[in-house]
Amino acid sequence: MSRRFLVTLGLLLLSFVAQAADPLAAWNNTATKQAIITFVQKVTTPGGTDFIPVEQRIAVFDMDGTLMVEKPLPAAVMPIVAEVKAAVEQHPELKNKPAVAALLSGNIPALEATGQAGLNDVVSAATEGRTTDDVATDMQHLVATMKNQHYGKPYTQLGYEPMIELLGYLRANGFQTWIASGSPVAFTRAFSQQVFGIPPQQVIGSSLETRFAEKDHRAVLLYTGKIGHIDDREGKPPAINLAIGMRPVFVAGNVGGQGDIAMMRYSKDRVGPSFQLLINHDDATREFAYAEKNHYSLDAARQYGFTVASIKDDWSNVFTTSPSGDAPSPEQTR
């Protein structure tokens, strides 16, 4: 065995070890990455002034736009459309409701214009009288088959690699990771374990009212067709408190809909150290570029001291594979 071969082998092994030692390999070596690592180190170092006991290490993540792609449409819209279409086939009169008609035509602005009443009509059409078990089964099937219109791939393959790494890094350091999403909780629970390693009992989401009933000699829960709680904006902190009972130490959200600032402020104002991460969608080449027209979330980040992660500058890779399913492109790996 030649000396040159041994040197080459040694360099390869060193390179492998260096890569394996970096828990956030899909993050560029920027101030954002260092801020995350520094925070985790200081709150997990016993005896330190900022040490946080394991039982208090709660990390809460928004999902759409924070853990996975949400454009052109959030993932949860797809199964809702499918359920409403099935309901309309059996009850054609439902399509006379403006919100249902807007949803089926893909006119999201028109759907939003119908407000809470329209949302109730859509939810009622999709779920009223169905059991939670039946809806859960349908969700499992729909999640496995629905594809993002832009990338042509299942949403379950479009989780952000840097954020999946971050979830693993936090769990390796004693954090309990949760999702708090505006998407229906029944939808998110269908794949949270598979994609993000987060069990369904650690998912908080928008919920629908249910009632106890008996069907085919079995005890079941039936959806009433009414919305129970919208887990978005100011609705997130109460839902987090109800499910967890304490303020999160680490919270991550994203720009684009103003939906995550309330829970980030809720975390920021806990007694003791905390970290708030705001994902900025500023990479039109590898993902999408968007934010609120009034810059609400970015202004809030500056005002309250949140850490902003630029997809363009802070992420060396966005997805585990390119949108076509091949190896990452040069733009994705630089």
Secondary structure, DSSP 4 states (H G I P E B T S, - for coil): --HHHHHHHHHHHHHHHHHHH-TTTTB-SSHHHHHHHHHHHHHSSTTSTT---GGG-EEEE--BTTTB---SS-TTHHHHHHHHHHHHHH-GGGGGSHHHHHHHHT-HHHHHHTHHHHHHHHHHHHHTT-BHHHHHHHHHHHHHH-B-TTT-SBGGG-B-HHHHHHHHHHHHTTPEEEEEEEEEHHHHTTTHHHHHS--GGGEEEEEEEEEEEEETTEEEEEEEEEEEE--SGGGHHHHHHHHHSS--SEEEEESSSS-SHHHHHHHHTSSS--EEEEEE-B-TTTS-B---TT-HHHHHHHHHTPEEEEHHHHBS-SSSS-TTSSSPPHHHH-
